[in-house]
Amino acid sequence: MVIKQTKTFKNSYKRIKAEQLSTINNTIKLIAEDPIIGESLKGDFAQIRKFETISYILSQDTIILLSVESWSIEYGEVDNVTKYM
């Protein structure tokens, strides 16, 4: 499975603090292992999936990472990703 990043994702990823990067990286690994783990959004955004703090699109053999919500990590609004491992 090929993983690509949008410019928005890259910029958001750069702003994440070092101690929080491991959580994001673990989430990306989980998405790569099981791409349908995320929940589909509703309506016009049904092709977009969201898991923990990451929004992504599945396209054939490619995962396109759209965005990461770094603010929700800082304010403790994300579940512990290790429970899925």
N, C-alpha and C positions, 0 to 999 in steps of 0.2 A: 504494500500500500504506500503510495506516494503522498507525502504531506507538504502542502504549499501554504504560504502565509500571504495575506493581503498586507498592503502598506499600513492600514489601520491597526492590524494585529501587531505588526513589527513595532510601530510607534508605542503602542500600549505596553508591549512586552518590555521595551527599554525602560519604562518608568516604574516597573515593579521592583520593589526592594529585594535585596539579595536573600534575605531570610525567607522570603515568600516564593522565590523562584522554584524551590523544590516542590511545593504544592502544585504550581502550574505545570511543571515538567511531568509530575506524576499523573496529572489529569490528561495531558497530551498522550502519554504512554497508554493510558487506559482507553482513550478514544481510538488510538491506532490498533490496539488489540481487538476491540469490539466496537466498530464504527456506529452501530445502531444503539449504543448505550444511552445516547442523549435523547431528550424528549423533543418531538417535532413542535414547532410553533404553529399557530393557527392562521387560517385565512390565506392571504396572499403570501405569507411567509412560511408556508408549509414545508418548503424544501430546506429551510434552515433548521438545524438541530441545536440544542443547547444542553450542555452537561457541565454541572458545577458553574464555573465562571467563564466558560469558553463557548462561543457560538461558532458553528461550522456548517459546511455544506458537503454532502457526499456526491461525488461525480465519478461514476464508473469505478476506477481503481485509484481515485484521488480523494484526499480529504483537504478541503480548503478552509484554513482557519481564518475566521472573519474578525473576531474581536475577543478581548479578554477584559473582564470587569475588575480592574485592579482595586477600585474603591471598595468593593464588597469584601475583598480579602483584608484590607486595612481595618475595616470596621467589624470584622468577625462575623460576617453574614454568610460565610461559606461553610458547608459541612466538612468534616474531616474526610479527605479523599482516600485515606488508607482503609476505610471500612469497605471499599469496593475491591480491594486487592486480595 
